[in-house]
Amino acid sequence: MTDHPARSRLAFALDYANLDEARDAARRVRDSVGVLKVGLELFVREGPAAIALGSQLGCDVFLDLKLHDIPETVERAVASAAAHGVRFLTLHAGGGQAMLARAAERVQGTQLTLLAVTVLTSLDARDLDQLGVAASPSEHARRLAQLGWAAGVKGFVCSTQKIAILRRELGSDAFLVTPGIRPAGPAADDQKRTGTPASAIADGSSLLVVGRPIRDAADPAAAARAIADEIAGAGRA
């Protein structure tokens, strides 16, 4: 089967316990998925071998480690990710301007795009209040995104409710990645702010991250292709 024209805008979360399961799942959907997201569970278990799945299957790798540490430690971790050929890497915008600026400087001249995480999609206003943050999730996300942008970070992970706002504020140069994508029908699971592929693309998302709707489908390849079809259709609208 030929590669789907919208595959570069679809990332599949490899939420699997081991490398063999992740490889088998990625191989089934690679025609429709251009980016493989390697998260904490898989990376802690398998290390760089999980990153190598990208080159093996002709996909970019999105390393979702959400780095948050002192500036020098994060800078060195960013350099290591770039050396492994990672295409996208997450870090917490809450780590502060110095951390973000050091990371942004380190990726200059590489293919690596940093993605700042503002407010996790599992958090709502009550959760933020318990953390001492009086702002709403949208307000806090905007504040952290502006901090990241000023520090030189041009990519952001944002919920479906924030895409249009950040796109208007940051412009066309921002790379916006949207998790919590659910085709019409599936439950939201632990994601408190979800949206459909079409709505996210229409609002200005650059890359959609999908996990369970593909992983848990009776036919993961068909599910991935259907989402890629929806992305393509929204892009032409």
Legacy VTK file of the C-alpha trace (Angstrom):
# vtk DataFile Version 3.0
C-alpha trace
ASCII
DATASET POLYDATA
POINTS 237 float
0.000 0.000 0.000
1.300 3.481 -0.845
2.048 6.046 1.839
-0.858 8.283 2.746
-0.312 11.927 1.694
-1.296 13.164 5.172
0.938 10.762 7.141
3.420 13.498 8.097
0.693 15.140 10.173
-0.213 12.036 12.174
1.794 10.704 15.117
1.066 7.339 16.697
1.786 6.975 20.402
3.741 3.758 20.945
2.262 3.042 24.360
3.500 -0.522 24.587
5.362 -2.440 27.260
8.236 -3.618 25.079
10.049 -3.076 21.805
8.627 -6.092 19.984
5.033 -5.006 20.591
5.846 -1.429 19.590
7.605 -2.515 16.396
4.758 -4.793 15.332
2.167 -2.086 15.950
4.171 0.601 14.162
4.755 -1.649 11.166
1.005 -2.169 10.764
0.219 1.548 10.589
3.326 3.101 9.030
1.623 3.676 5.665
-0.704 6.190 7.331
1.505 7.363 10.194
4.631 9.415 9.579
5.671 10.032 13.185
6.188 7.509 15.986
5.866 8.888 19.520
8.138 7.187 22.017
7.094 7.954 25.584
8.523 7.381 29.025
7.436 3.768 29.497
8.957 2.478 26.271
12.083 4.633 26.421
12.906 3.738 30.023
12.583 0.047 29.160
14.252 -0.015 25.744
16.361 3.150 25.460
17.803 4.187 22.066
16.509 0.974 20.465
13.030 2.514 20.632
14.275 5.588 18.765
15.773 3.343 16.078
12.272 2.184 15.113
11.911 5.428 13.194
14.759 4.804 10.761
13.782 1.140 10.469
10.230 1.986 9.392
10.755 5.243 7.515
9.140 7.439 10.184
10.201 10.454 12.208
10.553 9.974 15.960
8.800 12.098 18.547
10.594 11.531 21.865
8.098 12.482 24.553
10.169 12.744 27.733
8.895 16.138 28.964
12.288 17.254 30.208
12.277 19.452 33.304
15.568 19.977 35.110
18.337 22.510 35.589
19.368 24.246 32.324
22.678 22.437 31.829
21.172 18.988 32.339
18.367 19.687 29.885
20.775 21.152 27.335
22.889 17.995 27.431
19.827 15.771 27.122
18.671 17.783 24.113
22.075 17.352 22.491
21.891 13.591 23.030
18.434 13.411 21.461
19.635 15.358 18.435
22.589 13.002 18.037
20.147 10.073 17.919
18.276 11.676 15.007
15.134 12.505 16.973
12.793 14.848 15.078
10.658 16.124 17.980
11.422 16.346 21.706
9.220 17.605 24.536
10.220 19.671 27.537
8.161 21.458 30.179
7.712 25.183 29.633
7.426 25.408 33.413
11.155 24.727 33.622
11.739 28.445 33.150
13.237 30.812 30.616
16.879 29.886 31.204
16.202 26.180 30.690
14.154 26.830 27.569
16.708 29.229 26.085
19.631 26.830 26.603
17.644 24.037 24.958
16.614 26.250 22.017
20.199 27.325 21.441
21.389 23.716 21.445
19.038 22.615 18.623
20.201 25.300 16.200
21.616 23.661 13.088
19.933 20.301 13.787
16.706 18.724 12.537
15.343 18.565 16.087
12.231 20.607 16.892
11.590 21.307 20.561
8.010 21.082 21.755
7.202 22.917 24.961
4.484 21.351 27.097
2.333 23.990 28.764
-0.588 22.394 30.645
-1.046 18.630 30.531
-4.357 17.530 29.014
-5.027 15.504 32.158
-5.214 18.719 34.232
-8.247 20.947 34.617
-8.876 24.182 36.540
-9.329 22.357 39.826
-6.021 20.555 39.402
-4.232 23.846 38.699
-5.830 25.455 41.738
-4.481 22.628 43.902
-1.032 23.416 42.483
-1.362 27.072 43.434
-2.110 28.321 39.921
-5.074 30.701 39.954
-5.364 30.975 36.156
-7.552 28.777 33.985
-5.836 26.058 31.924
-6.117 28.236 28.794
-4.716 31.325 30.517
-1.849 29.395 32.080
-1.051 27.695 28.779
-0.895 31.059 27.003
1.458 32.442 29.633
3.792 29.454 29.393
3.664 29.454 25.587
4.664 33.123 25.505
7.541 32.336 27.855
8.726 29.545 25.575
8.372 31.641 22.438
10.420 34.460 23.949
13.116 31.924 24.851
13.347 30.708 21.250
11.179 27.586 21.381
8.890 27.456 18.335
6.980 24.215 18.969
4.243 23.639 21.519
2.039 20.831 22.719
-1.471 22.157 23.255
-4.952 20.786 23.810
-7.648 21.126 21.181
-9.166 24.041 23.096
-5.952 26.068 22.808
-4.952 25.530 19.175
-6.810 28.450 17.630
-5.698 30.835 20.396
-2.022 29.944 20.092
-2.143 29.965 16.305
-3.529 33.512 16.340
-1.014 34.712 18.918
2.116 32.989 17.629
1.428 32.987 13.900
2.250 30.577 11.117
5.812 29.881 12.275
4.663 28.044 15.406
4.551 24.248 15.250
1.517 23.130 17.252
1.141 19.506 18.334
-2.196 18.266 19.615
-2.700 15.198 21.818
-6.093 14.037 23.077
-7.369 13.424 19.546
-10.411 11.175 19.436
-12.440 10.338 16.323
-16.149 10.794 16.947
-17.377 8.081 19.310
-14.483 6.861 21.516
-14.457 7.858 25.164
-12.003 10.480 26.328
-10.261 8.135 28.814
-8.011 10.211 31.116
-7.794 13.097 28.661
-9.999 15.926 29.929
-9.721 18.088 26.807
-10.176 16.168 23.563
-11.212 16.898 19.971
-11.644 15.324 16.571
-8.935 15.218 13.889
-10.921 17.505 11.576
-11.559 20.148 14.230
-7.912 20.189 15.338
-6.628 20.634 11.788
-9.211 23.327 11.072
-8.083 25.227 14.158
-4.453 25.182 13.037
-2.753 22.117 14.481
0.454 21.043 12.736
0.632 17.468 14.049
-1.967 15.251 15.709
-1.067 12.613 18.297
-3.309 9.553 18.462
-2.844 6.553 20.715
-5.686 4.404 21.976
-8.126 4.973 19.085
-5.542 3.300 16.822
-3.919 0.910 19.295
-7.183 -0.527 20.605
-9.026 -0.679 17.276
-10.042 -4.053 15.852
-8.061 -3.079 12.735
-5.349 -0.545 13.695
-4.241 -0.032 10.092
-7.774 0.841 8.992
-8.226 3.129 11.993
-5.009 4.992 11.216
-5.939 5.379 7.561
-9.381 6.725 8.468
-7.795 9.368 10.689
-5.293 10.280 7.964
-8.211 10.583 5.530
-9.949 12.965 7.952
-6.780 15.035 8.274
-6.463 15.257 4.504
-10.100 16.227 4.109
-9.843 18.952 6.755
-6.729 20.326 5.106
-8.585 20.759 1.825
-11.624 22.388 3.437
LINES 1 238
237 0 1 2 3 4 5 6 7 8 9 10 11 12 13 14 15 16 17 18 19 20 21 22 23 24 25 26 27 28 29 30 31 32 33 34 35 36 37 38 39 40 41 42 43 44 45 46 47 48 49 50 51 52 53 54 55 56 57 58 59 60 61 62 63 64 65 66 67 68 69 70 71 72 73 74 75 76 77 78 79 80 81 82 83 84 85 86 87 88 89 90 91 92 93 94 95 96 97 98 99 100 101 102 103 104 105 106 107 108 109 110 111 112 113 114 115 116 117 118 119 120 121 122 123 124 125 126 127 128 129 130 131 132 133 134 135 136 137 138 139 140 141 142 143 144 145 146 147 148 149 150 151 152 153 154 155 156 157 158 159 160 161 162 163 164 165 166 167 168 169 170 171 172 173 174 175 176 177 178 179 180 181 182 183 184 185 186 187 188 189 190 191 192 193 194 195 196 197 198 199 200 201 202 203 204 205 206 207 208 209 210 211 212 213 214 215 216 217 218 219 220 221 222 223 224 225 226 227 228 229 230 231 232 233 234 235 236
